[in-house]
Amino acid sequence: MKYSYYPGCTLKNKAKDLDAYARASARALGFELEEIENWQCCGGVYPLGSDEIASKLSSVRALNEAKEKGQDLVTLCSACHHVIKRVNDDMKNVEDIRTKANNYMQLDEPYAGETKVLHFLEVLRDEIGFDKLKEKVVNPLTGKKIGAYYGCLLLRPGKILEFDNPENPKILEDFIRAIGAEPVIYPYRNECCGGYISLKEKDMAKNMCNNIVDSADGFGAEMLITACPLCMYNLKKSTDEKLPVKYFTELLAEALGVKEEVDKA
């Protein structure tokens, strides 16, 4: 099975290893991530202005390319997923935005939100299945107590993203169990890390991150995992790695026995 793949800027620059772990894991699980040609930055932040069209066009291009290939569009970064899925909702449900974007794009066939947008975690849960993933694990992370950190962008707004219960999510905990580790539930797992204010309000962001890490540590977590590169960067930088913070694809590759081959490449 092939999916159109939108890697985003971070995973093609500062975090190439996280992208490589995802591709290798996908192959081990029997599907392929086919990178979209000539993709452009999604902007990282969903534009809230009702008349803002230009900054949504890169998302529309990616969505339309996936549509033309007859494929679902998969993202690995929570920020990319958030922006692209919300733009897709606009193209499906907001006539003014849809008309203006299509007039600008001059596509052979207007785009109207036909593409299904999936986060890699949704592929694991809904397409592969966590039970099947568990069967594929060759190096279970037995004994590791891992706290899932969701952050903001995966979960909210819940009615549009439809990713998981925004107040009590469980997809990352189910993932942790599938790779053989023990999930640690703690109160701050879906609180904001201050990622978008980390440059301007460093002390505030640092306090927010410390609250998250202290909460996880207090409930017995030995490690945090996340599905957002910005969250991972912010948690690591702000807390001096009081707890190790890993991206979920690294642990997935380790559990599937493909991490070593990626690291050697």
Residue pairs with C-beta under 8 A, 6 or more apart in sequence:
1 30
1 31
1 32
1 127
2 31
2 32
2 33
2 34
2 71
3 31
3 32
3 33
3 34
3 71
3 72
3 73
3 74
3 118
3 123
4 34
4 36
4 62
4 65
4 66
4 69
4 71
4 72
4 73
4 74
4 115
5 33
5 34
5 35
5 36
5 73
5 74
5 75
5 76
6 35
6 36
6 39
6 42
6 62
6 73
6 74
6 75
6 80
6 84
7 19
7 35
7 39
7 75
7 76
7 77
8 41
8 42
8 75
8 76
8 77
8 79
8 80
9 41
9 44
10 77
10 229
10 230
11 18
11 19
11 22
11 76
11 77
11 229
12 19
14 229
15 229
15 247
17 250
17 262
17 263
18 76
18 229
18 247
18 249
18 250
19 76
19 249
20 262
20 265
21 247
21 249
21 250
21 252
21 253
21 258
21 259
21 262
22 33
22 76
22 120
22 249
22 252
22 253
23 33
24 253
24 256
24 258
24 259
24 261
24 262
25 249
25 252
25 253
25 256
25 258
26 32
26 33
27 258
28 136
28 256
28 257
28 258
29 124
29 128
29 132
29 133
29 136
29 256
30 128
31 123
31 127
31 128
33 74
34 69
34 71
36 62
36 65
36 66
36 73
37 65
39 58
39 61
39 62
40 58
40 61
40 62
41 58
42 58
42 59
42 62
42 79
42 80
42 83
42 84
42 87
43 55
43 58
43 83
44 79
44 80
44 83
44 230
45 79
45 83
45 196
46 82
46 83
46 86
46 87
47 55
47 56
50 96
50 97
53 97
53 100
53 101
53 104
54 104
56 87
56 90
56 97
56 101
57 101
57 104
57 105
59 83
59 84
59 87
59 88
60 87
60 91
60 101
60 105
60 111
61 105
62 73
62 84
63 73
63 84
63 87
63 88
63 91
63 111
63 113
63 115
63 117
64 105
64 107
64 111
64 115
66 72
66 73
66 115
67 111
67 114
67 115
72 115
72 116
72 117
72 118
73 84
73 115
73 116
73 117
73 118
74 118
74 119
74 120
74 123
75 81
75 84
75 117
75 118
75 119
75 120
76 119
76 120
76 227
76 249
77 227
77 228
77 229
78 119
78 151
78 153
78 154
78 227
78 228
78 229
78 230
78 231
79 153
79 228
79 229
79 230
81 117
81 119
81 153
81 154
81 161
82 153
82 154
82 161
84 117
85 117
85 160
85 161
86 157
86 160
86 161
88 113
88 115
88 117
89 113
89 160
90 97
90 98
90 113
91 97
91 98
91 101
91 111
91 112
91 113
92 98
92 112
92 113
93 113
98 110
98 111
98 112
98 113
101 111
102 110
102 111
105 111
118 126
118 127
119 154
119 163
119 227
120 227
120 249
121 171
121 172
121 175
121 227
121 248
122 163
122 171
124 130
124 133
124 175
124 178
124 252
125 171
125 174
125 175
130 174
130 175
130 177
130 178
131 178
133 175
133 178
133 179
134 177
134 178
134 179
134 180
136 256
137 178
137 179
137 180
137 255
137 256
138 255
138 256
138 257
139 254
139 255
139 256
139 257
140 179
140 180
140 181
140 255
141 179
141 180
141 181
141 251
141 254
141 255
142 180
142 181
143 181
143 182
144 181
144 182
144 222
144 223
145 181
145 182
145 184
145 220
145 221
145 222
145 223
146 176
146 181
146 182
146 183
146 184
146 221
146 222
146 223
146 224
146 225
146 251
147 183
147 184
147 186
147 189
147 216
147 219
147 221
147 223
147 224
147 225
147 243
148 169
148 172
148 173
148 175
148 176
148 183
148 184
148 189
148 224
148 225
148 226
149 172
149 189
149 193
149 212
149 216
149 224
149 225
149 226
149 231
149 235
149 245
150 169
150 172
150 189
150 190
150 226
150 227
151 190
151 192
151 193
151 195
151 226
151 228
151 231
152 190
152 192
153 228
154 161
154 163
154 164
154 169
154 227
154 228
155 161
155 163
155 164
155 166
155 169
155 190
156 166
157 166
158 165
158 166
163 169
163 171
164 170
164 171
166 190
167 190
169 189
169 190
172 183
172 225
172 227
172 248
173 183
173 185
175 248
175 252
176 182
176 183
176 225
177 183
179 251
179 252
179 254
179 255
180 255
181 251
184 216
184 219
184 220
184 221
185 219
186 215
186 216
186 218
186 219
186 221
187 215
188 211
188 212
188 215
188 216
189 212
189 215
189 216
191 208
191 211
191 212
192 208
193 205
193 208
193 209
193 212
193 230
193 231
193 234
193 235
193 238
194 201
194 204
194 205
194 206
194 207
194 208
194 209
194 234
194 238
195 205
195 228
195 230
195 231
195 233
195 234
196 230
197 204
197 205
198 205
198 234
198 237
198 238
205 234
205 238
206 238
206 239
208 238
209 234
209 235
209 238
209 239
210 238
210 239
212 224
212 235
213 224
213 235
213 239
213 242
213 243
216 224
216 243
217 242
217 243
221 243
222 243
222 244
223 243
223 244
223 245
223 246
224 235
224 243
224 244
224 245
224 246
225 245
225 246
225 247
225 248
225 251
226 232
226 235
226 245
226 246
226 247
226 248
227 247
227 248
229 247
232 245
232 246
232 247
235 245
236 245
250 259
253 259
253 262
